[in-house]
Amino acid sequence: DDDDDDDATARADDAVTATTTTPSRESSSDGRTTANVEGGRATSEGATARALMLASTNSFRAPRAGTKAALEVHVSTWNVGNKAPRADAASGWLRDARRSDIVAVGAQEASYAKTRKTIKPVAVSAACGDEVNFKSRFRKGFFKSTKWTRVGMVAGGAFAGGVMAAPVAPMGVMCGMFTGWFASKRLVQEIKVRIHWFDFLHSALGHEFELLQTQILLQMRLAVFVKKELVPRIRSVKVGSKATGLGNLVGNKGGLLVHIELENGETIAFLSCHLAAHEQPKYLEARNHMVHEILEGTWVDCVEKPKCALPVVTDVNSALFDAGSEMINKMKGTSRQVYERTSDAFQGATGARLAIGSGMAPRKNQAPELLDVATHVFFFGDLNYRLDPGKVVGNEWDTHWDKTAPEMTSTKLANKYDVDKVPLSKFPAARPVAQPGMIEEESDDEITESSPFQIGRTAVIESVGAQEFDQLVKADQLIKSMKEGKVFANFHEMPLKFFPTFKRASNNLKDGKGKKAPAQEQSVAEPGSAEYYNEKRVPSWCDRVLVHSLTGAKDSCSPLEYGARHDVTTSDHAPVYARFRVRLRDLPPLKALPRAKLTLTNLSVTRNTIEDDFLGSSVYVHLFVPHTRTVVPEAREVSSGHVARDESQPKTIGKYTFSGDVLPSCIVGYDAADEVTFAEQEKAATRFALLTTEERIALKENEDAEKSEELPTPVGMDAYGKFVGIITLVDSRYGDKLGTCTVLLPSKGSSSFDVPLLLRSANVGRIKGSWELSSI
């Protein structure tokens, strides 16, 4: 029965696995010991929810005396275009970030060719006016160089060739050696480029910063730097990645996550992404799908890494190793969809529901979404959302992507294209929706002057030149998708008051022989002019920075500046940056909260269907309140009973009404009896395989210190008004998450709420109800 399933699930959730990778220790130039870990802390699939919930039980703490109560955060993104950066990027764009406390830099297409002419970190320090030259932390010397990588691949190729060509082994050995040598060339080049990129960033930011943590996925990079005095104030760092490229498996597109937890319990997440390119409607849908995949995949599979660990630059094929698990997950999803379609067809023909397998999925603790627990999430990168030329000229969306001339029906139209008199039927209709990872080259055919594309592009260029940014925003695909609730719900972006950053024309003139002209003859067009942008693309704000703040924390993140650096000209994209001031909230510590009981008294949920989505015949809700209890509750304690869908509603709408007798009650606040349970759960979540003897001793000392700490001064019930509760809607049959919402707890007594139901960042419905907080 369901109770037995719950017990089995709880026992399975307690099981934790650990990677077998052990950390190596090394000393940096300043004598500090750091950990170089090629791997991280991982959890089994069944323990993921409990691990993330346990991480969310960390108590808030007051900031240390004399420390900053607010931090300045600088977020930058740049599509490097696979061209080596120059000194102007360091001395201007990156050097200006030195005034911030935290700097996050996301890069796309950053696998440029590193040659002897590529700028060195020492030259970067000189360009930035530093008196002391930057010294790389990466190991140097012949025996630690990439030469041994090439030697190893040559030897491996020779051995493989000799075995496969046994009758003519000498010939096989020679062929294998040549194959290994040429194959290793690209591998070694990628390793060198990664080292150079991180050293380039670090040397530009200067000696005041530490490289806190990095994440890499093929040509994408994410690096987070912090001021040295801020490092001791950081509790933990997690990293994650999600590939959404070819077949939704390869990392040519995807997202990278670095999640940091500060000493007072606040968390800041940086998500750098590269989404699907191209202009047509199907690619817009692909971008929206990728955002949801990235928000889920980077968080669920994130692992904890040491602070200031040396970047792992040799793991160049890590994205391909994840393909197996991705394919398994896709097969699971496919089988569920096939069953749903079969069941729906059976019900339509016979009036009865097809029953296969067990009736109800066991109620499990639901892993909190990144957007539900992170105080601030910065989402940035080459998002590839375009300006729609059809809207700029006053027509409908997606009517001006055709680069060929429309059929002419009159002499007037043959001589001059008149937008107002050509019916919309002459323009290309929206194509089928693309899925993440689909590959289709954008057309580079010659553009006819009277084509819809050229007319629309000319209108966009004129608006850009006149700096009519408020009008252009109305034609932005990202703004449109946000207003429709398809993506980035509750995200915010500063006003777009800078010239579009994509796609810039090459600034290098060439002579008749195809060679680059001398530097003094090169021409750089003014930003915003027609010559500044590629003639086969519509100028667009592809590179963006958005921020999401937790309910109750929106006022603690203040936007300061948002702009683009068009003076960096090596790529067809201009770097984009944004600055924020993040105020650290003064929230009461967990052990100061009084013991209380939070009870949902009534709840009504309306869930709309989205593409490839099937509403279950019954659902239940899961309630979780982070930072208010030291232990993770059992699933049945925070899960409601199963409720059937209102069959009087259309099939595209799922309406579920919960009565008070089936809704859960959640215990919050501190009690000394929780200490024993908390110690057991924390021990189960600790991966001692990744800890050295010194780290185990330090962990034990921290536990003893916390036990010896005096309890903080108790606070009243009104303190709960600063915390949030997470309500999750779950499908009864498969246990799939159908949506979540975060609501501020009642400060005293009871309160009601009526908020959107979100699935990752899409608005999928509405949830309203009431709950009561009572002292026990």
C-alpha positions in Angstrom: 0.0 0.0 0.0 1.0 3.7 -0.1 2.3 3.7 3.5 4.6 0.8 2.8 5.9 2.5 -0.4 6.6 5.7 1.6 8.7 3.7 4.2 10.6 2.0 1.4 11.2 5.4 -0.3 12.4 7.0 2.9 14.9 4.2 3.4 16.1 4.4 -0.1 16.4 8.2 0.1 18.8 7.8 3.1 21.2 5.8 0.9 24.1 7.9 -0.3 26.8 7.0 -2.8 30.2 8.8 -3.2 32.6 9.1 -6.0 35.9 7.3 -5.7 38.0 10.3 -6.7 40.3 11.6 -4.0 41.6 15.2 -3.8 45.2 16.1 -4.3 46.7 18.9 -2.3 49.0 21.6 -3.5 50.3 24.9 -2.3 49.8 28.2 -4.1 52.4 30.9 -4.6 51.2 32.7 -1.4 51.6 29.5 0.7 47.9 28.8 0.9 46.9 25.2 0.6 44.2 24.4 -1.9 42.4 21.3 -3.1 42.6 20.1 -6.7 39.6 17.9 -7.0 38.7 16.2 -10.3 35.2 15.2 -9.4 32.8 16.2 -6.7 30.3 15.1 -4.2 27.5 13.2 -5.9 24.3 11.6 -4.7 22.3 8.7 -5.9 19.1 9.4 -7.8 16.9 8.5 -4.8 18.8 10.7 -2.4 18.8 13.8 -4.5 15.6 15.3 -3.0 16.7 14.7 0.6 20.2 16.0 -0.1 18.9 19.3 -1.5 16.4 19.6 1.3 19.0 18.9 3.9 21.2 21.6 2.3 18.3 24.0 2.6 18.0 23.5 6.4 21.2 25.5 7.1 20.5 28.2 9.6 20.7 31.9 8.9 23.4 33.8 10.9 24.1 37.4 11.6 27.0 38.9 9.5 30.3 39.2 11.3 31.0 42.4 13.0 32.9 44.9 10.9 32.0 43.1 7.6 30.1 44.6 4.7 26.3 44.4 5.0 26.0 44.8 1.2 28.1 43.4 -1.7 28.5 44.7 -5.2 28.1 42.0 -7.8 29.4 42.3 -11.4 28.0 39.9 -14.0 29.4 39.8 -17.5 28.8 37.7 -20.6 30.7 37.5 -23.9 30.5 35.3 -26.9 34.2 35.3 -27.7 33.7 34.1 -31.3 36.6 31.7 -31.0 39.0 34.6 -31.4 41.7 35.3 -28.9 41.0 38.4 -26.7 43.2 41.4 -26.9 44.5 43.8 -24.3 41.6 46.3 -24.8 39.2 43.7 -23.3 41.3 43.5 -20.1 42.2 47.2 -19.7 38.7 48.5 -20.3 35.8 46.0 -19.8 37.4 43.7 -17.2 39.4 46.2 -15.3 36.3 48.2 -14.6 34.9 45.2 -12.7 37.6 45.6 -10.0 35.4 47.8 -7.9 32.9 45.0 -7.3 33.1 42.3 -4.6 32.0 39.4 -6.7 32.6 39.1 -10.4 31.0 36.4 -12.6 32.2 36.1 -16.2 30.4 33.7 -18.7 32.0 33.0 -22.1 30.7 31.2 -25.1 32.6 30.0 -28.2 35.9 30.5 -26.2 38.0 27.8 -27.9 40.2 30.1 -29.9 43.6 29.3 -31.3 46.4 30.0 -28.8 49.6 30.9 -30.6 52.8 32.7 -29.6 51.1 36.0 -30.6 48.3 35.5 -28.1 48.5 38.0 -25.3 50.2 36.7 -22.2 49.0 37.4 -18.6 52.1 39.4 -18.0 51.1 41.8 -20.8 47.6 42.0 -19.4 49.0 43.1 -16.0 51.0 45.8 -17.8 48.0 46.9 -19.9 46.0 47.3 -16.7 48.7 49.3 -15.0 49.6 46.8 -12.3 53.0 47.1 -10.8 53.3 43.4 -9.9 52.9 40.9 -12.8 50.3 38.2 -12.5 51.6 34.7 -11.7 49.6 31.7 -12.9 48.6 29.0 -10.4 48.7 26.3 -13.1 51.6 23.9 -12.9 54.5 24.5 -15.2 57.5 22.5 -16.3 58.2 19.8 -18.9 57.0 16.9 -16.8 53.7 18.7 -16.0 53.1 20.1 -19.5 50.7 19.0 -22.2 53.6 17.3 -24.0 53.0 14.2 -22.0 49.4 14.2 -23.1 50.6 14.0 -26.7 53.1 11.3 -25.9 50.5 9.2 -24.2 48.0 9.5 -27.1 50.8 8.6 -29.6 51.7 5.5 -27.5 48.1 4.5 -27.1 47.5 4.9 -30.9 50.5 2.8 -31.7 49.4 0.0 -29.3 45.9 0.1 -30.7 47.1 0.1 -34.3 49.4 -2.8 -33.7 46.7 -4.9 -32.1 44.1 -4.2 -34.8 46.6 -4.9 -37.6 48.2 -8.0 -36.1 49.2 -9.6 -39.4 51.0 -6.4 -40.4 51.7 -5.0 -36.9 54.5 -2.6 -37.9 52.3 -0.9 -40.4 49.5 -0.7 -37.8 51.8 0.8 -35.2 52.9 3.5 -37.6 49.3 4.3 -38.6 48.3 4.4 -34.9 51.2 6.7 -34.0 50.2 9.2 -36.7 46.5 9.0 -35.7 47.3 9.6 -32.0 49.6 12.5 -32.8 47.1 14.4 -34.9 44.2 13.6 -32.6 46.1 14.9 -29.6 46.8 18.2 -31.3 43.2 19.5 -30.8 43.0 18.1 -27.3 46.2 19.8 -26.2 45.1 23.1 -27.9 41.9 23.0 -25.9 43.7 22.5 -22.6 46.1 25.4 -23.4 43.2 27.7 -24.3 41.3 27.0 -21.1 44.4 27.7 -19.0 45.0 30.9 -21.0 41.3 32.1 -20.6 41.3 31.8 -16.8 44.7 33.4 -16.5 43.6 36.2 -18.8 40.5 36.9 -16.6 42.5 36.7 -13.4 45.3 38.9 -14.5 42.8 41.5 -15.7 41.0 41.6 -12.4 44.2 41.8 -10.4 45.6 40.4 -7.2 42.8 41.5 -5.0 40.6 38.7 -6.4 40.6 34.9 -5.9 39.2 32.5 -8.5 36.5 31.0 -6.3 35.2 28.3 -8.7 34.8 27.5 -12.4 32.7 25.3 -14.7 33.4 24.3 -18.2 31.3 22.6 -20.9 33.1 22.3 -24.3 33.4 25.9 -25.6 31.5 27.5 -22.7 33.2 28.8 -19.6 32.0 30.3 -16.3 34.4 31.8 -13.8 33.4 33.4 -10.5 35.9 35.7 -8.7 35.6 37.2 -5.2 37.7 39.6 -3.2 40.2 37.8 -1.0 38.6 39.1 2.2 35.3 37.6 1.2 36.5 34.1 0.8 36.3 33.2 4.6 32.7 34.4 4.5 31.6 31.8 2.0 30.3 28.5 3.5 30.1 26.3 0.4 30.3 26.3 -3.4 28.4 24.0 -5.8 28.8 23.7 -9.5 26.6 22.1 -12.2 26.2 21.9 -16.0 23.5 20.9 -18.5 24.1 20.1 -22.2 21.3 21.0 -24.5 23.2 20.8 -27.8 23.1 18.1 -30.5 20.4 15.6 -29.5 20.1 17.5 -26.2 23.2 15.6 -25.2 26.3 17.5 -26.5 27.6 20.7 -24.8 27.8 23.0 -27.8 24.7 24.6 -26.2 23.7 24.5 -22.6 24.2 26.1 -19.2 26.8 26.3 -16.4 26.0 26.9 -12.7 28.1 28.2 -9.8 26.1 28.4 -6.6 27.7 30.0 -3.5 26.3 30.1 0.1 27.4 33.0 2.3 28.1 32.9 6.0 24.7 34.4 6.9 22.8 31.8 4.9 22.1 33.8 1.8 22.7 32.1 -1.5 23.7 33.5 -4.9 23.6 31.4 -8.1 25.2 32.3 -11.4 23.9 30.6 -14.5 25.8 31.2 -17.7 24.1 29.9 -20.9 24.4 29.5 -24.6 21.0 28.9 -26.2 19.8 27.9 -29.7 20.7 30.3 -32.5 18.8 31.5 -35.6 15.8 33.6 -36.1 12.7 31.7 -37.1 9.8 30.9 -34.7 10.8 27.3 -34.2 14.2 28.4 -32.8 12.5 30.8 -30.4 10.5 27.8 -29.0 13.8 25.8 -28.8 15.4 28.6 -26.7 12.4 28.6 -24.3 12.7 24.8 -23.9 16.4 25.1 -23.2 15.9 27.6 -20.4 13.7 25.1 -18.6 16.1 22.2 -19.2 19.0 24.3 -17.9 17.3 25.5 -14.7 16.4 21.9 -13.8 19.5 20.1 -15.0 22.2 22.3 -13.6 20.6 22.3 -10.1 19.6 18.7 -9.7 23.0 17.4 -10.8 25.2 20.0 -9.0 28.0 18.9 -6.8 29.9 20.6 -4.0 33.5 21.7 -4.8 36.2 23.2 -2.6 36.6 27.0 -2.5 39.4 28.4 -4.7 40.2 25.0 -6.2 42.3 25.0 -9.4 40.1 24.6 -12.5 40.0 21.2 -14.0 41.0 21.9 -17.6 41.9 18.4 -18.7 38.4 17.0 -18.6 37.6 17.9 -22.2 35.1 15.1 -22.9 33.0 15.3 -19.7 29.9 16.3 -21.7 29.9 13.2 -23.7 30.1 10.9 -20.6 26.7 12.3 -19.5 25.0 11.2 -22.8 24.1 7.8 -21.4 22.2 9.1 -18.4 20.5 11.7 -20.6 19.3 9.1 -23.0 18.0 6.9 -20.2 16.0 9.9 -18.8 14.6 10.6 -22.3 13.5 7.0 -22.6 11.7 7.2 -19.3 9.9 10.3 -20.4 9.0 8.8 -23.7 7.5 5.7 -22.1 5.4 7.8 -19.8 4.1 9.9 -22.7 3.3 6.8 -24.8 1.4 5.4 -21.8 -0.5 8.6 -21.4 -1.5 8.8 -25.1 -2.6 5.2 -25.0 -4.6 5.7 -21.9 -6.3 8.8 -23.3 -7.2 7.0 -26.5 -8.6 4.1 -24.5 -10.6 6.3 -22.4 -12.0 8.2 -25.4 -13.1 5.0 -27.0 -14.5 3.1 -24.1 -15.1 5.7 -21.4 -12.9 3.8 -18.9 -9.4 4.7 -17.8 -6.6 2.2 -18.8 -4.9 0.9 -15.6 -1.4 -0.3 -15.9 0.8 -1.0 -12.9 0.3 0.4 -9.4 -2.4 2.9 -8.9 -0.4 5.6 -7.0 3.2 6.6 -7.0 4.8 6.6 -3.5 4.8 10.1 -1.9 8.4 11.3 -1.9 10.1 14.4 -0.6 10.3 16.9 -3.5 13.7 18.4 -4.3 13.3 22.2 -4.1 13.8 24.1 -7.4 16.8 26.4 -7.7 14.4 29.4 -8.0 12.6 28.4 -4.8 15.6 28.3 -2.5 18.4 30.5 -4.0 18.1 34.1 -2.7 19.3 35.5 -6.0 19.8 33.8 -9.4 21.7 35.7 -12.1 20.8 34.2 -15.6 23.1 35.5 -18.3 24.8 34.5 -21.5 24.3 34.5 -25.3 20.6 33.8 -25.1 20.2 34.4 -28.8 16.7 36.1 -28.6 16.2 38.3 -31.6 14.4 41.5 -32.6 11.5 40.7 -34.9 11.5 43.0 -37.9 7.8 42.4 -38.5 6.8 44.1 -35.3 9.2 47.0 -36.0 7.4 47.9 -39.3 4.0 47.5 -37.6 3.1 44.0 -38.9 2.6 40.8 -37.0 5.2 38.6 -35.4 7.2 36.3 -37.6 6.2 37.9 -40.9 9.5 39.3 -42.1 12.0 36.5 -41.9 11.8 35.6 -45.6 14.9 36.8 -47.5 13.4 36.3 -50.9 11.0 38.8 -52.7 7.3 38.1 -52.3 5.0 37.4 -55.3 4.3 40.7 -57.1 0.7 41.2 -58.1 0.9 44.8 -59.4 3.4 47.1 -61.2 3.6 49.2 -58.1 4.6 46.3 -55.9 7.1 45.2 -58.6 8.8 48.5 -58.5 8.7 49.2 -54.7 7.8 46.9 -51.9 4.8 48.3 -50.0 4.4 46.6 -46.6 0.9 47.8 -45.9 -0.5 46.5 -49.2 0.9 43.0 -49.2 -1.3 40.5 -47.5 0.1 38.5 -44.6 -0.5 35.3 -46.6 2.5 36.3 -48.8 4.8 36.0 -45.8 6.1 32.7 -44.4 3.9 31.1 -41.7 5.3 29.9 -38.4 7.1 26.6 -38.8 6.8 23.6 -36.5 8.3 24.0 -33.1 12.0 23.0 -32.8 13.3 20.9 -29.9 16.4 21.7 -28.0 19.5 20.4 -29.7 18.1 20.4 -33.2 20.6 21.4 -35.9 19.6 23.5 -38.9 21.8 26.0 -40.6 20.4 29.5 -40.9 20.0 30.5 -44.5 22.7 32.7 -45.9 21.1 33.1 -49.3 21.4 36.4 -51.1 18.9 38.9 -49.8 16.5 40.5 -52.3 16.2 44.3 -51.7 12.4 44.1 -51.8 12.2 41.0 -49.5 10.3 41.2 -46.2 13.6 40.5 -44.4 15.4 43.5 -46.0 12.5 45.9 -45.4 12.3 44.9 -41.8 16.0 44.9 -41.2 16.2 48.5 -42.7 13.5 49.6 -40.3 15.4 48.0 -37.3 18.7 49.7 -38.4 17.0 53.1 -38.6 15.5 52.7 -35.1 18.8 51.6 -33.7 20.6 54.6 -35.3 17.9 56.9 -33.8 18.3 55.1 -30.4 14.6 54.4 -30.2 15.3 51.6 -27.8 11.9 51.8 -26.1 10.2 51.0 -29.5 12.7 48.2 -30.3 12.0 46.5 -27.0 8.4 45.9 -28.1 9.8 43.7 -30.9 12.2 41.7 -28.7 11.5 37.9 -28.6 12.6 37.5 -25.0 10.3 40.3 -23.7 7.4 38.7 -25.7 8.1 35.3 -24.2 8.2 36.7 -20.7 4.9 38.6 -21.1 3.3 35.4 -22.4 4.5 33.5 -19.3 6.4 31.0 -21.3 9.8 31.6 -19.7 11.6 33.7 -17.1 8.6 34.2 -14.9 9.4 36.6 -12.0 12.8 37.4 -13.6 13.8 41.1 -14.0 16.0 42.9 -16.4 17.2 46.4 -16.4 16.1 48.7 -19.3 17.9 48.1 -22.6 19.5 51.4 -23.3 22.5 50.3 -25.3 23.1 49.4 -28.9 22.3 45.8 -29.9 25.3 43.6 -29.5 24.8 41.1 -32.4 25.8 40.6 -35.1 28.7 43.0 -35.8 30.4 43.1 -39.1 34.1 42.3 -39.4 36.2 45.4 -38.8 39.1 44.0 -40.9 39.3 45.2 -44.5 40.9 42.9 -47.0 42.8 43.7 -50.1 42.3 42.1 -53.5 44.4 39.1 -52.6 42.2 38.3 -49.6 44.9 39.3 -47.1 44.2 41.6 -44.1 44.9 45.2 -44.7 47.5 47.0 -42.6 46.3 48.2 -39.2 46.3 51.8 -40.2 43.9 51.1 -43.1 41.4 49.1 -41.0 38.0 50.8 -40.6 35.8 50.5 -37.6 32.2 51.6 -38.1 30.3 53.5 -35.4 28.1 51.4 -33.1 24.5 51.6 -34.2 25.3 52.5 -37.8 24.2 50.3 -40.8 27.8 49.4 -41.5 28.4 48.2 -38.0 26.1 45.2 -38.3 26.2 42.1 -40.5 24.0 42.7 -43.6 22.5 39.2 -43.4 21.3 39.4 -39.8 18.9 41.6 -37.9 20.7 43.6 -35.1 19.6 42.1 -31.8 20.2 42.1 -28.1 21.3 38.5 -28.0 23.5 38.9 -24.9 21.5 39.5 -21.8 21.6 39.5 -18.0 18.5 38.8 -15.9 18.0 38.3 -12.2 15.5 36.4 -10.1 15.1 37.1 -6.4 13.3 34.9 -3.8 10.0 36.0 -2.5 10.7 38.5 0.3 14.2 39.3 -1.0 13.4 41.3 -4.1 14.2 44.6 -2.3 17.7 43.3 -1.3 19.0 43.3 -4.9 19.3 46.7 -6.4 20.2 47.2 -10.0 23.1 49.7 -10.6 24.2 49.6 -14.2 23.5 47.7 -17.4 25.5 48.2 -20.6 27.6 46.8 -23.5 31.3 47.3 -24.3 31.4 48.0 -28.0 35.0 49.0 -27.7 35.9 45.3 -27.6 36.0 44.4 -31.3 37.5 41.0 -31.7 34.2 39.1 -31.8 30.9 39.5 -33.7 29.3 40.0 -30.2 30.0 42.8 -27.8 30.5 42.0 -24.1 27.5 42.8 -21.9 27.8 43.6 -18.2 25.4 44.4 -15.3 26.2 45.6 -11.8 24.0 45.0 -8.7 24.1 45.8 -5.0 23.1 42.8 -2.9 22.1 43.6 0.7 22.6 40.7 3.1 19.4 40.3 5.0 19.4 40.1 8.8 17.2 37.0 9.4 16.7 35.3 12.7 18.8 32.1 13.2 17.0 28.8 13.2 17.6 28.0 16.9 15.9 31.3 17.8 12.6 30.4 16.1 9.9 29.1 18.4 8.4 25.7 17.8 5.2 26.1 15.7 2.9 24.2 13.4 2.0 25.4 9.9 -1.3 24.0 8.6 -2.8 24.4 5.2 -6.5 24.9 5.7 -7.7 25.0 2.1 -6.2 24.9 -1.3 -7.4 25.2 -4.9 -5.1 24.7 -7.9 -5.7 25.4 -11.6 -3.1 23.8 -13.8 -3.0 24.6 -17.5 -1.5 22.2 -20.1 1.6 23.2 -21.9 3.2 21.6 -25.0 3.8 17.8 -24.7 2.3 18.0 -21.2 -0.3 15.5 -19.8 -2.3 16.3 -16.7 -2.8 13.5 -14.3 -6.2 12.2 -13.2 -5.1 12.9 -9.6 -2.4 14.9 -7.8 -1.1 15.7 -4.3 0.8 18.7 -2.9 4.0 18.7 -0.9 4.9 21.4 1.6 8.4 22.4 2.6 9.7 25.4 4.6 13.5 26.0 4.2 15.7 27.3 7.0 13.1 26.7 9.8 14.0 23.2 11.0 17.2 21.3 11.4 15.9 18.0 10.1 14.3 16.9 6.9 10.7 15.7 7.5 9.4 12.3 6.4 7.5 12.5 3.1 4.1 11.6 4.6 4.4 14.4 7.1 4.5 17.1 4.5 2.4 15.5 1.7 -1.3 15.7 1.2 -3.7 13.0 0.2 -4.5 12.3 -3.4 -7.2 14.5 -5.0 -8.9 13.8 -8.3 -9.2 16.3 -11.2 -12.4 18.1 -11.7 -13.8 16.2 -14.7 -16.3 19.1 -15.5 -13.4 21.2 -16.8 -11.9 21.0 -20.3 -9.1 18.5 -20.8 -6.6 21.4 -21.3 -7.3 22.6 -17.7 -6.7 20.6 -14.5 -8.6 21.9 -11.5 -8.0 20.4 -8.2 -9.6 21.3 -4.9 -8.1 20.2 -1.6 -10.2 20.1 1.6 -8.6 20.7 5.0 -8.7 17.0 6.1 -6.3 15.9 3.4 -3.8 18.9 3.5 -0.5 18.5 5.4 0.7 20.2 8.5 4.4 21.1 8.8 6.4 21.4 12.0 8.8 24.4 12.1 11.1 26.0 14.6 13.8 24.6 16.9 13.6 21.8 19.4 16.5 20.2 21.2 15.0 16.7 20.3 15.9 17.4 16.7 19.6 17.4 17.3 20.0 13.6 17.2 18.0 13.2 14.0 19.9 16.1 12.4 23.3 14.5 13.3 22.2 11.3 11.6 21.0 13.0 8.4 24.1 15.2 8.1 26.4 12.2 8.6 24.5 10.4 5.8 24.9 13.4 3.5 28.7 13.8 4.1 30.9 12.0 1.5 33.9 11.1 3.6 35.6 9.5 0.5 36.3 13.1 -0.6 37.7 14.3 2.7 41.3 14.2 3.9 42.2 13.4 7.5 42.6 17.1 8.2 39.2 17.9 6.7 37.5 15.2 8.8 39.1 16.6 11.9 38.0 20.1 11.0 34.4 18.9 10.3 34.3 17.3 13.8 35.6 20.4 15.4 33.0 22.5 13.7 30.3 20.1 15.0 31.6 20.3 18.5 31.8 24.1 18.3 28.2 24.3 17.2 27.1 22.1 20.0 28.9 24.2 22.6 27.5 27.5 21.2 25.0 29.2 23.4 21.4 29.3 22.1 20.5 32.7 20.6 17.9 34.9 22.1 14.4 33.5 21.2 12.3 35.5 18.9 8.5 35.9 18.6 6.1 34.2 16.2 6.1 37.3 14.0 9.7 36.4 12.9 8.2 33.7 10.6 6.9 36.5 8.3 10.4 36.7 6.8 10.5 33.0 5.7 8.8 31.3 2.7 7.0 28.1 2.2 7.3 26.0 -0.9 4.2 24.3 -2.2 4.7 21.7 -4.9 2.0 20.1 -7.1 2.8 16.4 -7.9 1.3 13.9 -10.3 -0.1 11.0 -8.3 0.7 8.2 -10.8 4.3 9.0 -11.8 5.4 11.4 -9.1 6.2 14.1 -11.7 6.4 17.7 -10.6 3.6 19.8 -12.1 4.4 23.2 -10.6 5.6 25.0 -7.5 5.0 28.3 -5.8 6.8 30.2 -2.9 4.7 32.2 -0.4 5.7 34.2 2.6 4.6 32.6 5.8 1.9 34.3 8.0 3.6 36.5 10.6 0.8 35.6 13.1 -2.4 33.7 12.9 -3.7 32.8 9.4 -3.4 34.4 6.0 -4.5 33.7 2.4 -2.6 33.7 -0.8 -3.3 33.7 -4.6 -0.1 33.3 -6.6 1.0 31.9 -10.0 1.9 28.3 -10.3 5.3 28.0 -11.9 7.1 25.0 -13.6 10.8 26.0 -13.5 10.4 29.5 -15.1 7.1 29.1 -17.0 3.7 30.2 -15.7 1.5 27.1 -15.8 -1.5 28.0 -13.7 -2.7 29.5 -10.4 -2.8 28.4 -6.8 -4.7 29.9 -4.0 -5.5 29.0 -0.5 -5.0 29.8 3.2 -2.8 28.5 6.0 -2.5 29.0 9.7 0.6 29.2 12.0 0.1 28.3 15.6 2.5 27.9 18.5 3.0 24.4 20.0 
